[in-house]
Amino acid sequence: MENVYYKSLRGLTALFIGDSLFGGHGIGKDLTWINLLATKYGMTFENHGVCGCTLSACEGGFQPIISRYTDMPLLDADLVVIEGGRNDYNKNAAIGTQDSGDVSTYKGALGSLIRGLKDRYPRAIIAAVSFWRVGDRPNELGLPCGEYTAAMEEVCAELGVHFIRACDEESSGVYMTDPAFRTEYCWVPGDVCHLNARGMELALPFFEKELARIMSGK
């Protein structure tokens, strides 16, 4: 694969906050695409991925992103990237509405998170990353994972935040519904969420390209 270098990513100050897709379940943060990206481009960065966390403060939620984003340092950030939703699906979080202020719901928490990040990092470009396409099995509310991805995309559009469709298999190159893919690129073959080190390397060019596009204003 061609080793592309995007000047728009060089030397950025960036903050990342999410769940195990950022936290590196089974492999650690050092091997995530985030840390690989930051090392390649000499970024000043922090990765606040926490395995198992929810984005919302739903019932049964764990270390919700909406409750801990204020723990991130007050850097003069160029870029803030957020991710979360798979565990909200697992915990049967209600979707809600982004302007409700109800952080126990997914949209309510995401809307509050984005507004809080805009206030906290006024110069930063904010981007949100969907989780992978993992199938259509509904949770106890009758909601498939895709409903949470659609909710994230809607809130991003409403609040003027960039949305990165990691759920688009053709673009991301991550095929979590394919057993052969999981055998080669996931932490364990039955895992539909967590990439291994090879999987992170595979996904890196997608995120690199998407973030470079966003940072260059294209």
Backbone bond lengths (Angstrom), bond angles and torsions (degrees), N, CA, C in turn:
res aa  C-N    CA-C-N  psi(-1)  N-CA   C-N-CA  omega(-1)  CA-C   N-CA-C  phi
1 M - - - 1.457 - - 1.529 109.68 -
2 E 1.325 115.55 136.76 1.456 121.15 -178.82 1.527 110.41 -63.13
3 N 1.323 115.99 135.14 1.458 121.11 -179.87 1.524 108.78 -90.08
4 V 1.320 115.84 90.42 1.459 122.35 -177.77 1.524 109.38 -82.58
5 Y 1.336 115.85 144.55 1.459 121.04 177.20 1.520 108.58 -125.52
6 Y 1.341 116.66 123.56 1.464 121.89 -177.82 1.524 109.59 -105.14
7 K 1.319 115.77 115.18 1.463 120.09 -176.89 1.524 112.23 -63.67
8 S 1.334 117.75 -26.02 1.464 120.55 -177.72 1.528 112.51 -68.76
9 L 1.327 117.40 -12.87 1.463 120.93 179.37 1.529 113.40 -99.38
10 R 1.310 116.73 -8.30 1.460 120.83 -173.19 1.526 111.88 -68.16
11 G 1.342 115.55 126.88 1.460 121.31 171.44 1.513 115.73 70.31
12 L 1.323 118.34 19.60 1.459 120.56 -178.64 1.524 111.15 -69.35
13 T 1.318 115.11 154.18 1.456 122.06 165.68 1.521 106.26 -100.45
14 A 1.328 116.45 117.33 1.465 120.27 -170.35 1.521 111.19 -136.91
15 L 1.333 114.60 145.89 1.453 122.50 176.16 1.521 108.67 -124.34
16 F 1.324 115.96 138.24 1.462 122.13 -179.03 1.522 108.19 -127.38
17 I 1.329 116.91 133.98 1.456 119.98 178.19 1.522 109.03 -140.78
18 G 1.333 115.55 131.00 1.456 119.64 -177.03 1.520 110.60 -173.65
19 D 1.335 114.50 -159.27 1.461 120.57 -178.84 1.524 110.38 -103.47
20 S 1.335 117.25 -143.19 1.458 120.13 -174.20 1.519 113.92 -69.01
21 L 1.339 118.02 -18.70 1.461 120.01 175.64 1.524 110.65 -65.68
22 F 1.336 116.15 -27.77 1.462 121.81 173.98 1.530 110.64 -95.64
23 G 1.332 116.05 -33.04 1.466 120.39 -174.86 1.518 114.36 -76.38
24 G 1.344 116.76 -16.11 1.460 120.03 176.23 1.517 113.71 76.15
25 H 1.316 116.43 55.12 1.470 121.31 179.32 1.536 110.75 -52.78
26 G 1.319 115.80 123.82 1.449 121.52 176.81 1.521 115.89 83.56
27 I 1.343 116.99 -16.02 1.473 119.50 -177.39 1.521 112.95 -125.36
28 G 1.333 117.82 -18.66 1.461 121.10 -178.21 1.516 112.80 88.75
29 K 1.303 116.05 159.02 1.466 121.46 -174.83 1.529 113.10 -65.92
30 D 1.318 116.89 -31.79 1.464 119.03 -175.61 1.523 112.84 -59.70
31 L 1.321 117.76 -25.17 1.465 121.27 -177.49 1.520 113.26 -100.93
32 T 1.330 117.69 4.41 1.463 120.15 177.57 1.524 110.83 -73.16
33 W 1.342 115.53 159.16 1.464 119.16 177.91 1.524 110.71 -60.95
34 I 1.325 116.98 -29.60 1.471 120.57 179.45 1.523 110.47 -61.73
35 N 1.316 116.49 -51.70 1.463 119.73 -178.26 1.517 111.89 -68.10
36 L 1.332 117.03 -34.66 1.461 120.33 175.73 1.531 110.34 -63.83
37 L 1.322 116.21 -43.34 1.461 121.40 179.09 1.520 111.18 -62.90
38 A 1.320 115.72 -47.87 1.463 120.14 -177.01 1.521 111.99 -64.24
39 T 1.310 116.91 -37.01 1.461 120.61 177.56 1.523 110.88 -66.67
40 K 1.312 116.59 -44.29 1.468 121.03 -178.88 1.520 112.03 -59.61
41 Y 1.349 116.09 -38.28 1.457 119.82 -173.53 1.525 114.16 -104.57
42 G 1.309 117.28 9.84 1.454 120.12 177.08 1.514 113.58 61.00
43 M 1.322 116.53 39.70 1.462 120.95 -178.00 1.525 111.29 -78.05
44 T 1.316 114.99 149.76 1.451 121.96 161.75 1.519 104.97 -90.19
45 F 1.324 117.11 117.74 1.462 117.74 -170.43 1.512 111.57 -151.15
46 E 1.329 114.95 162.42 1.454 122.88 168.96 1.516 108.06 -137.48
47 N 1.329 115.63 137.73 1.459 122.77 178.49 1.523 108.31 -109.02
48 H 1.336 116.26 107.58 1.457 122.09 -177.94 1.532 110.89 -102.15
49 G 1.314 116.78 39.29 1.451 121.33 174.30 1.523 110.67 -75.16
50 V 1.325 116.95 133.11 1.464 122.52 178.79 1.525 108.12 -127.61
51 C 1.300 116.69 118.72 1.453 120.95 -177.91 1.527 111.00 -63.30
52 G 1.327 115.73 131.41 1.456 121.69 177.06 1.508 115.49 86.52
53 C 1.327 117.96 -1.26 1.458 119.04 -175.65 1.524 111.62 -77.52
54 T 1.312 115.29 153.37 1.459 122.07 170.66 1.522 109.12 -96.69
55 L 1.321 115.83 160.24 1.460 119.47 171.85 1.521 109.39 -81.30
56 S 1.328 116.31 -41.45 1.461 121.68 -179.18 1.522 111.40 -90.23
57 A 1.329 114.51 165.67 1.461 121.24 173.95 1.525 109.27 -94.47
58 C 1.323 115.76 49.54 1.462 121.25 -179.01 1.527 110.15 -71.70
59 E 1.318 116.57 166.82 1.460 120.67 177.33 1.527 109.29 -59.67
60 G 1.311 116.46 128.36 1.453 121.37 -177.97 1.507 114.26 81.38
61 G 1.325 117.29 3.68 1.461 121.06 -179.74 1.524 111.92 -65.33
62 F 1.320 115.70 152.20 1.460 121.73 -176.74 1.519 109.88 -121.71
63 Q 1.326 116.72 124.52 1.467 123.16 179.39 1.528 111.33 39.18
64 P 1.318 117.90 59.93 1.464 120.93 -174.54 1.529 112.73 -56.54
65 I 1.296 115.34 138.78 1.466 120.52 177.53 1.519 110.56 -59.60
66 I 1.332 116.80 -37.43 1.463 119.85 -179.20 1.528 111.46 -63.42
67 S 1.330 117.58 -22.66 1.467 121.21 -179.66 1.518 113.18 -94.03
68 R 1.337 118.10 -15.20 1.468 118.57 -173.70 1.524 114.74 -120.95
69 Y 1.343 118.33 0.03 1.469 117.66 -179.49 1.521 111.46 -64.87
70 T 1.337 116.86 -25.34 1.467 119.46 178.60 1.526 112.04 -73.95
71 D 1.339 117.22 -7.49 1.466 120.10 173.90 1.530 111.97 -79.20
72 M 1.337 116.90 -14.70 1.463 119.32 177.97 1.522 109.50 -69.50
73 P 1.323 117.47 146.68 1.466 119.90 -175.64 1.517 112.60 -68.01
74 L 1.314 115.05 152.92 1.468 121.34 178.67 1.524 109.62 -82.75
75 L 1.315 116.07 65.50 1.458 121.58 176.04 1.518 110.04 -80.71
76 D 1.320 116.23 159.00 1.467 120.92 172.51 1.525 106.72 -82.52
77 A 1.320 115.79 73.21 1.461 121.70 -169.53 1.527 112.25 -73.98
78 D 1.331 114.91 141.30 1.462 121.57 171.04 1.527 111.07 -85.16
79 L 1.334 115.70 -31.10 1.456 121.35 -171.06 1.524 109.78 -146.06
80 V 1.339 115.55 135.62 1.466 121.86 171.53 1.522 106.98 -127.72
81 V 1.336 116.22 127.02 1.467 121.49 -178.45 1.522 108.64 -119.44
82 I 1.333 115.99 129.16 1.459 121.93 -179.30 1.522 110.03 -119.06
83 E 1.312 115.43 154.18 1.477 121.64 -179.96 1.508 107.98 -156.52
84 G 1.321 117.49 144.40 1.455 120.93 177.25 1.515 111.22 161.28
85 G 1.293 115.58 152.78 1.455 120.50 178.53 1.520 113.54 150.40
86 R 1.308 116.67 -31.86 1.460 119.94 -179.55 1.527 111.06 -59.29
87 N 1.327 117.05 -42.30 1.460 119.64 -179.08 1.527 111.80 -76.76
88 D 1.326 117.40 -24.89 1.471 120.59 172.50 1.528 109.47 -66.07
89 Y 1.321 115.75 -40.33 1.464 121.03 173.50 1.528 109.71 -59.97
90 N 1.339 116.66 -46.49 1.463 120.93 -179.52 1.526 111.94 -61.12
91 K 1.330 116.99 -34.51 1.466 121.85 -176.95 1.528 112.05 -93.18
92 N 1.333 116.95 6.54 1.463 121.71 176.44 1.530 112.67 61.19
93 A 1.342 115.89 41.55 1.462 120.09 176.48 1.520 110.21 -67.35
94 A 1.321 116.33 136.23 1.462 120.27 173.88 1.525 109.36 -65.11
95 I 1.326 117.52 150.40 1.465 120.96 179.62 1.523 110.80 -72.65
96 G 1.328 118.59 -51.62 1.455 121.76 177.82 1.517 113.50 70.67
97 T 1.337 115.92 -159.87 1.471 122.88 178.83 1.519 109.16 -132.03
98 Q 1.336 116.91 147.78 1.461 120.60 -172.34 1.525 113.57 -70.15
99 D 1.332 117.82 -23.70 1.467 120.04 -176.79 1.523 112.94 -97.38
100 S 1.340 116.51 7.91 1.464 119.63 -175.52 1.522 112.71 -77.55
101 G 1.330 116.86 -27.00 1.460 120.47 -173.73 1.515 113.01 76.12
102 D 1.329 117.51 3.69 1.463 121.86 179.67 1.522 109.24 -85.94
103 V 1.311 116.55 98.17 1.466 120.45 -173.27 1.526 112.87 -79.07
104 S 1.332 117.16 0.39 1.464 119.26 172.04 1.523 111.04 -81.45
105 T 1.331 117.52 -11.14 1.456 122.26 175.83 1.521 109.58 -101.97
106 Y 1.324 115.86 158.88 1.461 119.56 -175.28 1.527 112.23 -68.05
107 K 1.338 116.86 -52.90 1.467 118.71 179.41 1.518 111.85 -65.68
108 G 1.330 116.91 -37.94 1.464 119.50 179.23 1.510 111.88 -61.43
109 A 1.339 115.86 -42.12 1.467 119.80 178.82 1.521 111.41 -69.74
110 L 1.332 116.97 -42.38 1.460 119.95 -178.26 1.521 111.14 -65.14
111 G 1.330 116.67 -42.14 1.461 119.26 177.06 1.512 112.12 -61.70
112 S 1.335 116.69 -43.98 1.460 120.72 178.46 1.524 111.36 -65.49
113 L 1.335 116.55 -37.81 1.467 121.37 178.28 1.519 110.80 -62.64
114 I 1.302 117.23 -48.36 1.466 120.13 -177.78 1.522 110.93 -64.03
115 R 1.326 117.30 -43.64 1.460 119.16 178.72 1.530 110.95 -63.89
116 G 1.342 116.47 -38.71 1.452 119.63 177.84 1.517 112.68 -65.45
117 L 1.330 116.62 -39.24 1.466 120.25 178.94 1.523 111.11 -67.86
118 K 1.315 116.85 -37.26 1.471 119.84 177.97 1.525 110.93 -63.17
119 D 1.324 116.66 -38.66 1.463 120.17 177.74 1.530 111.12 -70.41
120 R 1.310 115.65 -38.85 1.466 121.02 -174.43 1.525 112.26 -76.90
121 Y 1.334 116.35 -34.07 1.467 121.74 -177.66 1.531 109.20 -128.77
122 P 1.325 116.94 72.25 1.470 120.66 -170.89 1.526 114.76 -63.70
123 R 1.316 117.61 -22.14 1.465 119.90 -178.54 1.527 112.30 -93.53
124 A 1.308 117.12 -11.10 1.460 120.56 -172.16 1.523 112.69 -79.92
125 I 1.320 114.91 146.78 1.459 121.57 165.52 1.525 106.75 -84.55
126 I 1.330 116.08 132.96 1.462 121.16 -178.64 1.521 109.24 -109.18
127 A 1.323 115.21 133.76 1.462 121.64 177.36 1.521 108.68 -131.52
128 A 1.324 116.07 145.77 1.456 122.09 177.35 1.521 108.89 -119.03
129 V 1.322 115.86 138.01 1.459 122.60 -177.89 1.524 108.96 -111.20
130 S 1.322 117.08 128.52 1.461 119.95 173.88 1.528 109.41 -74.54
131 F 1.340 116.60 162.26 1.455 118.72 170.06 1.527 108.52 -83.71
132 W 1.314 114.91 173.68 1.464 119.94 -175.93 1.534 111.38 -66.39
133 R 1.316 116.16 163.99 1.455 120.02 169.12 1.527 107.49 -76.48
134 V 1.315 115.68 118.86 1.467 119.54 -171.62 1.527 113.04 -121.24
135 G 1.322 118.24 9.89 1.458 120.58 -179.46 1.515 111.57 113.05
136 D 1.320 116.15 179.75 1.463 121.27 -170.31 1.523 114.03 -118.27
137 R 1.309 118.59 14.22 1.465 120.05 -179.09 1.523 110.04 -66.85
138 P 1.337 118.53 125.52 1.465 120.47 -178.07 1.525 112.58 -76.04
139 N 1.321 115.36 154.17 1.465 120.14 173.79 1.537 108.88 -85.74
140 E 1.326 117.76 -168.05 1.459 120.85 -175.52 1.529 112.57 -68.62
141 L 1.327 117.65 -16.67 1.456 121.60 175.21 1.522 112.19 -88.41
142 G 1.343 115.49 -0.55 1.452 119.88 -177.40 1.512 113.48 80.96
143 L 1.339 116.96 17.62 1.462 122.11 -176.29 1.521 110.46 -105.90
144 P 1.322 118.81 122.43 1.464 120.29 172.34 1.528 110.55 -74.86
145 C 1.309 116.36 164.70 1.475 120.51 179.63 1.522 112.00 -54.58
146 G 1.339 115.39 -36.28 1.459 119.31 -177.38 1.508 114.15 -59.43
147 E 1.339 117.61 -24.24 1.466 120.04 177.57 1.517 111.27 -65.93
148 Y 1.323 117.22 -33.87 1.460 120.90 179.54 1.530 110.47 -75.61
149 T 1.327 116.29 -35.28 1.465 119.54 174.07 1.516 110.61 -63.77
150 A 1.341 116.67 -45.07 1.467 120.66 178.59 1.525 110.71 -62.13
151 A 1.338 116.86 -37.64 1.461 120.74 178.70 1.522 111.13 -64.52
152 M 1.336 116.55 -41.52 1.461 119.61 177.78 1.527 110.58 -62.70
153 E 1.308 117.03 -44.30 1.465 120.53 -179.80 1.526 110.98 -62.03
154 E 1.327 117.07 -40.68 1.463 120.88 179.78 1.524 111.76 -64.56
155 V 1.320 116.77 -45.00 1.466 120.42 -179.69 1.526 110.42 -64.94
156 C 1.319 117.06 -40.78 1.463 120.36 178.36 1.522 110.95 -60.79
157 A 1.328 116.82 -42.69 1.463 120.69 179.05 1.528 110.85 -64.48
158 E 1.316 116.46 -40.86 1.464 120.51 -178.79 1.521 112.44 -67.37
159 L 1.332 116.82 -33.39 1.468 121.27 -174.45 1.519 113.57 -106.21
160 G 1.335 116.88 7.63 1.457 120.31 174.02 1.510 114.38 69.52
161 V 1.339 116.05 41.55 1.466 121.83 179.42 1.524 108.79 -114.10
162 H 1.309 116.27 142.38 1.463 121.22 178.88 1.531 110.32 -67.96
163 F 1.327 115.85 140.51 1.457 121.61 -178.80 1.520 109.21 -121.33
164 I 1.322 116.18 127.09 1.462 122.45 -179.65 1.520 108.31 -108.40
165 R 1.328 116.06 117.66 1.456 122.34 -173.68 1.536 111.63 -87.41
166 A 1.328 115.51 74.35 1.464 119.02 175.34 1.527 111.21 -65.57
167 C 1.334 116.28 -17.17 1.467 121.23 178.24 1.526 112.53 -73.98
168 D 1.319 117.30 -12.52 1.469 121.52 177.85 1.524 108.08 -81.38
169 E 1.314 115.94 101.43 1.461 120.67 -173.42 1.519 113.00 -60.64
170 E 1.330 116.66 -39.14 1.462 119.87 -178.22 1.516 111.41 -64.71
171 S 1.323 116.66 -33.20 1.469 120.45 -179.90 1.525 112.23 -83.30
172 S 1.324 116.51 -46.35 1.465 119.86 -175.03 1.522 112.82 -79.17
173 G 1.333 115.86 -25.36 1.459 119.65 -176.37 1.511 113.75 77.02
174 V 1.328 116.84 10.83 1.469 122.38 -179.50 1.524 108.71 -106.68
175 Y 1.326 115.95 114.57 1.468 122.77 -174.94 1.526 109.06 -115.19
176 M 1.320 115.80 78.00 1.458 119.81 -176.32 1.525 113.52 -67.81
177 T 1.317 117.33 -19.42 1.462 119.80 179.30 1.537 112.29 -85.05
178 D 1.327 117.69 -1.41 1.462 122.98 -178.32 1.530 109.83 -101.55
179 P 1.337 118.76 113.26 1.468 120.51 -178.80 1.526 113.64 -57.46
180 A 1.338 117.45 -35.60 1.465 120.06 -179.92 1.524 110.33 -66.38
181 F 1.328 116.56 -39.60 1.470 120.04 177.02 1.520 109.92 -62.66
182 R 1.319 116.71 -46.49 1.463 119.90 -177.51 1.521 111.95 -62.55
183 T 1.309 116.99 -37.25 1.459 120.69 179.50 1.522 111.47 -60.58
184 E 1.311 116.33 -35.95 1.465 120.30 -176.60 1.523 113.23 -90.21
185 Y 1.327 116.78 -34.62 1.460 118.59 -167.59 1.527 115.65 -119.34
186 C 1.320 118.54 -0.54 1.461 120.36 -179.60 1.527 111.58 -107.66
187 W 1.321 114.25 162.88 1.455 121.08 -176.65 1.519 110.19 -55.93
188 V 1.327 116.73 -47.43 1.468 122.65 170.39 1.527 107.08 -136.81
189 P 1.331 119.15 154.91 1.465 121.32 -173.61 1.525 115.13 -58.86
190 G 1.326 118.08 -29.89 1.457 120.12 -179.49 1.516 114.27 -86.08
191 D 1.312 117.94 0.49 1.457 123.89 -175.58 1.524 109.62 -86.48
192 V 1.343 117.22 122.03 1.464 120.40 -179.61 1.524 112.04 -102.23
193 C 1.317 117.41 14.12 1.469 120.29 -176.68 1.523 114.12 -125.05
194 H 1.327 117.93 -38.55 1.460 120.33 -162.60 1.520 112.77 -110.85
195 L 1.310 115.28 119.21 1.458 121.63 176.30 1.525 110.81 -75.28
196 N 1.327 115.61 147.73 1.460 119.79 169.41 1.532 108.63 -86.43
197 A 1.325 117.27 -173.02 1.471 120.03 -176.69 1.530 111.38 -60.76
198 R 1.335 117.73 -40.70 1.465 120.81 178.20 1.525 110.68 -64.81
199 G 1.322 115.86 -37.97 1.454 119.75 178.01 1.515 112.51 -64.61
200 M 1.328 116.53 -38.79 1.466 120.16 177.31 1.524 110.54 -63.80
201 E 1.304 117.28 -41.15 1.462 120.74 177.32 1.526 110.66 -64.08
202 L 1.327 115.96 -37.35 1.459 120.66 177.80 1.524 111.48 -64.38
203 A 1.325 117.10 -41.37 1.464 121.81 -176.78 1.519 113.45 -78.03
204 L 1.322 117.57 -21.79 1.464 121.16 -175.14 1.527 113.61 -52.79
205 P 1.335 120.78 -49.16 1.471 119.21 -177.38 1.528 113.85 -59.30
206 F 1.332 117.46 -33.26 1.464 120.50 177.53 1.519 110.45 -62.73
207 F 1.327 117.06 -51.30 1.459 120.36 -178.74 1.526 111.14 -67.41
208 E 1.294 115.98 -36.89 1.468 121.45 177.11 1.529 110.11 -57.91
209 K 1.323 115.85 -49.30 1.465 121.41 -178.87 1.525 111.33 -64.50
210 E 1.338 116.17 -44.81 1.462 120.27 -178.62 1.524 111.78 -64.09
211 L 1.319 117.11 -45.24 1.461 119.98 -179.17 1.530 111.33 -69.50
212 A 1.321 117.28 -35.70 1.465 120.02 176.69 1.518 110.36 -64.07
213 R 1.324 116.72 -40.23 1.467 120.54 177.18 1.523 110.54 -61.33
214 I 1.310 115.75 -44.81 1.464 120.29 -179.68 1.530 110.97 -64.67
215 M 1.318 117.32 -45.47 1.462 120.28 -175.72 1.521 112.49 -72.28
216 S 1.313 117.05 -23.39 1.479 119.46 177.79 1.523 111.78 -89.59
217 G 1.316 117.15 -3.74 1.465 121.17 177.48 1.493 114.72 76.98
218 K 1.314 117.98 20.19 1.477 121.36 -178.02 1.516 110.40 -93.18
